[in-house]
Amino acid sequence: MANSNKGIHTYSVQEATNVLLPRLIKVNPTISATDNDDNDMAFEWVEIPNASLVVGKPVKLVSISCWDPGVSLASFELFFCRGSGDAGTAPTTAQGIGAADTAPDITAVEGSEVVICGSLPLTLDNAEGLTTGSVATAANINLIMAPATNSTSLYVGGVYRSEPGDNSSSGNTSMDMYLGFEG
């Protein structure tokens, strides 16, 4: 049986060049402003727009850096999904990871509906504290994922894997996440 996928030869020269260029995408997850515990939901699904430059084609996540201007940075695990259906529709509230200040409660059915396609632990081993906040970075990840058939977006959500600082006292509700992609 012949392979109909001709790889990079299916692209124009400009498309092939674009696919090979690394790019950085910034997203801003909303962190729950509560006194979270270990294994509580850190943030709900947030879109990573244009994770792939070509509709439905795989990409490689090579790095992540998170800047938290408050005190909430802790070890956490990131989960990635494609979204619902061929269009990669954003996960609904019912398909969410969980409620603030509680353990994740996404079911296997809900996870299958949004096509969870990867996870990544981001530990405090990678974190550096600054006077005004913290930075955590993971490099050489090489996690290959693909958006839905008719989409270029992926989604990311997070769960604390160690007890973070008390966000209810700092009022910090945002984080800057920089995702490095190739492909």
N, C-alpha and C positions, 0 to 999 in steps of 0.2 A: 504494500500500500504506500503510495507516494505521499510525502509530507507537503501539504499545500502552503505551509508557512515558510516564506522565503527570508524570514528574519529582517535584517536591516535593509535588504534590497527592496523591500516593499515601500520604503520611504523615499521621498524626494531628498535631494542633497540638503536642503534647509531643514527638513524634518529630522533627518538623521543627525545633523549637527546639534539641533535643539535637544534631541533625546540624550545625547552624550554629555551635554553641559550640566554640571552640578547646579543646584539652585537651593535657596534658603527660603522657607515659608514661615512666617510668624503667625501664631494664633494666640489668643488670649482667653484661656479657660477662666471661668468664674468659680472661685473657691468658696466653699460654704463658710460663712462667718460665724462659726460656732466653735466650741471646745471639742474638736474631733478626737477620736481615739484611734488606736491601731486597728486596721482593717475597716475603717469607715470610708465611705465614698468621699473622694477628694474633689472631683468635679465631673459633671455630666458630659455627654458626648458634645464635642465641638468640631465643626467642619474644618478640614484641611483642604482648602480650595486649590484646584489645579495641582494636586499631588502628582498626577500624571499629566504630561503635556499632550498625550494622545488618548482619546476616548477608549476606555476599557483596557489599556495596555499596562502591564506590570511596571512597577518602579522599585528601586532599592532605597530603603531608609538607611543612611550611613551615619547620621549623627543627630543628637538632640541636646539642646542646652536650655535649661529653665532658669529664669531670673525671677526670684520671689522678693519683692521689696519689703515684705513684712517678716513675720516670724514663723510662718506656717510650713516652711520646707522641711520635709522628712523623707525617709525612704518611701517610695510609692511605686506602684506598678501601673504602667500604661497599657491600655487595651485599644486595639484598632479594629474598625469594622468598615464594611463597604456601604452600608445603608440598605434600604429595602428595595427589592425588585431590580429590574434591569436598569432603571433610571438612577439607582443609588439614592433614593429619597432619604432625607435626614431621619434618624430614629425618632419615633414619637415619644411622648412622655411615658406611655405604657411600656416602651422598649428601653427605658432608661436604666442606668446602672443601679440607682437606688436613691433614697431620700438623704438629705443632709444629716450628718451626725448619726448615721446608721450604717450597718453592714450592707454590702451590695445585695440586691434581691432580684437581679435579672435572671429569668428562667432560661432553661435550655431552649425552649421554643422561641422566646424573644431573641436570644443570642443567635439562633439559626435564621430568624427573620431578617436580622440586620447583618448577617454574615460576618461574625467575628473572625478576623483573619490574622491576628497576631497579638503578641503581648511582649512587654519589655520591662524588666525591673530596673528602676533608677534608684540606686542606693545612696545612703549618706557617705559611703566610701568615695563617691564621685563629687561630693558637695564641698564647697568652700564657703565659710561664713564671712561676711563683711559686716561692718558696723551697721549698715542700713538694710541688710537683707542677705540673701544666700543665692548661690549659683550651683546648679548640679549639671554635669555634662556626661554624656555617654558617647563614645566614638567607636568606629569600626563595628557598627551594629550589623550591617549587611542583611537586614530583614527584607525579603522580597514580598510585596503585596500588590494586589491589583484592584482598582476601583471596579464598580459594577460595569456591566457591558456597555451601557450608554452614559457613562459618567467619567469625570476626571477627578472627583473628590473622594477622599477617605475621611474617616471620623476618628477622633481620639477621646478617650475618657480615662479617668484615673481613680485609683484606690490607694489610700495610705497603707503602707506596710510597716510603719513605726509610728509612734505617737507624735504628731506635730505640735508646734506651739499653739497657744490659745488664740485663735483668730477673733474670738468674740471680744477680747480686750483690745486688740490692735486695730480692728476694723478693716483689716486687709482682706479684700475679696478678689484680687486679680493676680495673675501670674503671666509673664511673657515666656512663651515656648517657641524656640527656634528649631525647626526640623530641616535637616539637610537631606535632600533627595538626589538620586541619579536615576536616569532612565526616563 
